[in-house]
Amino acid sequence: MTSPSSTYQSKIYRSFKEIESNDFRTVIRFYEERAISISNLEFEEYFELLFCYTNATFEVGAYNKYIRLAEQIIEQSIDKNIQFFQGKDILCHCLFRKAAAHYNLNQLQQAGHLLQELIKIDPSHEDAAKLLKRIYYKSNIRFLKIIKASAIFVFLISTVIIVLEVLVVQNFFPLHQFTFQTIHTAFLIVGVLIYALGELYLRWKANKNVKTFVASAKQKKAF
């Protein structure tokens, strides 16, 4: 945590600085118990405490609360013309974490939109690109379900063939046992291929879409 530039430090601020930076629950409890007093501090102290509190809500998984607070951080940083704070680009930092919060809440459309906006601002943001790939992949959940259902269906056919082999072929048609073994092995291989190729296709498509979007953002940024 960075200290405000003013030489004066309020009692609340000094007490807050005594908290371990990774003790997120204590940070949250401290802020919420003194929210009114903190809002009356000088802006530099208030903003630092709000920034740390906001990040703490993300770290403990309070994603809905983080989304609301991050918007407040962005608005105030723009209003006060603050681009960097504690070594972070505030807008990029908050946009990415807002997107991650929406992702963790399974709100993929909102997360994807925020990541696209972030990449437009910073096309070299690798974490944003990685998360956007996950979203593109998960957004094809209907296709993924079809793949899984198809693979399971093929596995069931293979299971039926194995049962027939054990109960019928071995006892009454032993000469055809090898044929049945070959058939059920073939069905197993087909099932695995359906699932594997489907997964590979979805990941390839997600990777391709993100690469295309990032390349377009870099090109527009260059101009």
C-alpha positions as CSV (number, residue, x, y, z in Angstrom):
1,M,0.0,0.0,0.0
2,T,1.3,3.4,-0.8
3,S,1.0,6.3,1.5
4,P,-0.7,9.6,0.5
5,S,1.6,12.4,-0.5
6,S,0.4,14.6,2.4
7,T,2.6,14.6,5.5
8,Y,-0.5,14.4,7.7
9,Q,-2.0,11.0,8.3
10,S,-5.3,10.5,10.0
11,K,-5.8,8.1,12.9
12,I,-8.0,5.8,10.8
13,Y,-5.4,5.7,8.0
14,R,-2.6,4.9,10.4
15,S,-4.7,2.1,11.9
16,F,-5.5,0.7,8.5
17,K,-1.8,0.7,7.5
18,E,-1.2,-1.7,10.5
19,I,-3.3,-4.4,8.8
20,E,-1.4,-7.0,6.8
21,S,-2.0,-6.3,3.1
22,N,-3.1,-9.9,2.5
23,D,-5.5,-10.1,5.4
24,F,-8.4,-9.4,3.2
25,R,-11.2,-10.2,5.6
26,T,-9.8,-7.8,8.2
27,V,-9.4,-5.1,5.6
28,I,-13.1,-5.6,4.7
29,R,-14.3,-5.6,8.3
30,F,-12.2,-2.5,9.1
31,Y,-13.5,-0.5,6.2
32,E,-17.2,-1.5,6.6
33,E,-17.1,-0.7,10.3
34,R,-15.8,2.8,9.6
35,A,-17.3,3.5,6.2
36,I,-18.8,6.8,7.1
37,S,-15.7,8.1,8.8
38,I,-13.5,6.9,5.9
39,S,-15.8,8.7,3.4
40,N,-15.0,12.0,5.2
41,L,-11.2,11.6,5.0
42,E,-9.0,13.6,2.6
43,F,-9.4,12.2,-0.9
44,E,-5.9,10.6,-1.1
45,E,-6.5,8.6,2.1
46,Y,-10.1,7.8,1.3
47,F,-9.2,6.6,-2.2
48,E,-6.4,4.3,-1.0
49,L,-8.6,2.7,1.6
50,L,-11.4,2.3,-1.0
51,F,-9.0,0.8,-3.5
52,C,-7.7,-1.7,-1.0
53,Y,-11.2,-2.5,0.3
54,T,-12.4,-3.0,-3.3
55,N,-9.5,-5.4,-4.1
56,A,-10.1,-7.3,-0.9
57,T,-13.8,-8.0,-1.9
58,F,-12.5,-9.6,-5.0
59,E,-9.9,-11.7,-3.2
60,V,-12.6,-13.2,-0.8
61,G,-15.0,-13.9,-3.7
62,A,-17.5,-11.2,-3.1
63,Y,-17.8,-10.7,-6.8
64,N,-21.1,-8.8,-7.0
65,K,-19.8,-6.3,-4.4
66,Y,-16.5,-6.0,-6.3
67,I,-18.3,-5.2,-9.6
68,R,-20.2,-2.3,-7.9
69,L,-17.1,-0.9,-6.1
70,A,-14.9,-1.2,-9.2
71,E,-17.3,1.0,-11.1
72,Q,-16.9,3.6,-8.3
73,I,-13.1,3.3,-8.4
74,I,-13.1,3.9,-12.2
75,E,-15.5,6.9,-12.0
76,Q,-13.5,8.6,-9.2
77,S,-10.1,7.9,-10.9
78,I,-11.5,9.5,-14.1
79,D,-13.0,12.4,-12.2
80,K,-9.6,13.1,-10.4
81,N,-7.5,12.3,-13.5
82,I,-5.7,9.4,-11.8
83,Q,-4.4,6.8,-14.3
84,F,-1.9,4.9,-12.1
85,F,-2.2,3.9,-8.5
86,Q,0.0,1.6,-6.5
87,G,1.8,0.7,-9.8
88,K,-1.4,-0.3,-11.5
89,D,-3.2,1.2,-14.4
90,I,-6.5,1.7,-12.6
91,L,-8.8,1.3,-15.6
92,C,-7.2,-1.8,-17.0
93,H,-6.9,-3.3,-13.5
94,C,-10.5,-2.8,-12.7
95,L,-11.8,-3.8,-16.1
96,F,-10.0,-7.1,-15.9
97,R,-11.1,-7.9,-12.4
98,K,-14.7,-6.9,-13.2
99,A,-14.5,-9.3,-16.2
100,A,-13.1,-12.0,-14.0
101,A,-15.8,-11.4,-11.4
102,H,-18.5,-11.7,-14.0
103,Y,-16.8,-14.9,-15.3
104,N,-16.8,-16.4,-11.8
105,L,-20.5,-15.6,-11.6
106,N,-21.0,-17.4,-14.9
107,Q,-22.1,-14.1,-16.5
108,L,-20.1,-14.8,-19.7
109,Q,-21.6,-12.2,-22.0
110,Q,-20.8,-9.3,-19.6
111,A,-17.3,-10.7,-19.0
112,G,-16.6,-11.1,-22.7
113,H,-17.8,-7.5,-23.4
114,L,-15.5,-6.1,-20.7
115,L,-12.5,-8.1,-21.9
116,Q,-13.0,-6.9,-25.5
117,E,-13.1,-3.3,-24.3
118,L,-9.9,-3.9,-22.3
119,I,-8.1,-5.4,-25.2
120,K,-9.1,-2.4,-27.3
121,I,-7.4,-0.2,-24.7
122,D,-4.4,-2.6,-24.2
123,P,-4.0,-5.2,-27.0
124,S,-1.0,-6.6,-25.2
125,H,-2.9,-7.6,-22.1
126,E,-2.2,-11.3,-22.0
127,D,-4.4,-12.2,-19.1
128,A,-7.4,-10.6,-20.8
129,A,-6.7,-12.6,-24.0
130,K,-6.4,-15.9,-22.0
131,L,-9.7,-15.3,-20.1
132,L,-11.5,-14.3,-23.4
133,K,-10.4,-17.7,-24.9
134,R,-12.0,-19.5,-21.9
135,I,-15.2,-17.5,-22.4
136,Y,-15.3,-18.2,-26.2
137,Y,-14.8,-21.9,-25.3
138,K,-17.5,-22.0,-22.6
139,S,-19.9,-20.0,-24.8
140,N,-20.1,-23.0,-27.1
141,I,-21.5,-25.1,-24.3
142,R,-24.4,-26.4,-26.5
143,F,-21.9,-27.8,-29.1
144,L,-19.8,-29.2,-26.2
145,K,-22.9,-31.0,-24.8
146,I,-23.7,-32.5,-28.2
147,I,-20.1,-33.8,-28.4
148,K,-20.2,-35.3,-25.0
149,A,-23.7,-36.9,-25.7
150,S,-22.4,-38.3,-28.9
151,A,-19.3,-39.8,-27.3
152,I,-21.4,-41.3,-24.4
153,F,-23.8,-42.8,-26.9
154,V,-20.9,-44.5,-28.7
155,F,-19.5,-45.7,-25.4
156,L,-22.9,-47.2,-24.5
157,I,-23.0,-49.1,-27.8
158,S,-19.5,-50.4,-27.0
159,T,-20.8,-51.5,-23.6
160,V,-23.7,-53.3,-25.1
161,I,-21.4,-55.2,-27.5
162,I,-19.2,-56.2,-24.6
163,V,-22.2,-57.6,-22.7
164,L,-23.3,-59.5,-25.8
165,E,-19.8,-60.9,-26.2
166,V,-19.7,-62.1,-22.6
167,L,-23.2,-63.5,-22.3
168,V,-23.9,-64.8,-25.8
169,V,-20.9,-65.0,-28.1
170,Q,-18.5,-66.7,-25.7
171,N,-21.0,-69.3,-24.9
172,F,-22.7,-69.9,-28.3
173,F,-20.6,-68.4,-31.0
174,P,-17.0,-68.6,-29.8
175,L,-15.6,-68.4,-33.4
176,H,-17.0,-64.8,-33.6
177,Q,-15.5,-63.6,-30.3
178,F,-12.6,-61.9,-32.0
179,T,-14.9,-60.0,-34.3
180,F,-17.0,-58.7,-31.4
181,Q,-13.8,-57.7,-29.6
182,T,-12.7,-55.8,-32.6
183,I,-16.1,-54.1,-33.0
184,H,-16.3,-52.9,-29.4
185,T,-12.7,-51.7,-29.5
186,A,-13.5,-49.7,-32.6
187,F,-16.5,-48.1,-31.0
188,L,-14.4,-47.1,-28.0
189,I,-11.8,-45.5,-30.3
190,V,-14.5,-43.7,-32.2
191,G,-16.0,-42.4,-28.9
192,V,-12.7,-41.1,-27.7
193,L,-12.0,-39.4,-31.1
194,I,-15.4,-37.7,-31.2
195,Y,-14.7,-36.2,-27.8
196,A,-11.1,-35.3,-28.3
197,L,-11.6,-33.8,-31.8
198,G,-14.6,-31.8,-30.6
199,E,-12.5,-30.4,-27.7
200,L,-9.6,-29.6,-30.0
201,Y,-11.9,-27.9,-32.5
202,L,-13.5,-25.7,-29.8
203,R,-10.1,-24.7,-28.3
204,W,-8.8,-24.0,-31.8
205,K,-11.8,-21.9,-32.7
206,A,-11.6,-19.9,-29.4
207,N,-7.8,-19.3,-29.9
208,K,-8.4,-18.2,-33.5
209,N,-11.2,-15.8,-32.6
210,V,-9.1,-14.1,-29.9
211,K,-6.0,-13.8,-32.0
212,T,-8.1,-12.2,-34.8
213,F,-9.7,-9.8,-32.3
214,V,-6.3,-8.9,-30.7
215,A,-4.7,-8.4,-34.1
216,S,-7.5,-6.0,-35.1
217,A,-7.2,-4.1,-31.8
218,K,-3.4,-3.7,-32.4
219,Q,-4.0,-2.5,-35.9
220,K,-6.5,0.1,-34.8
221,K,-4.3,1.2,-31.9
222,A,-1.4,1.7,-34.3
223,F,-3.5,4.2,-36.2
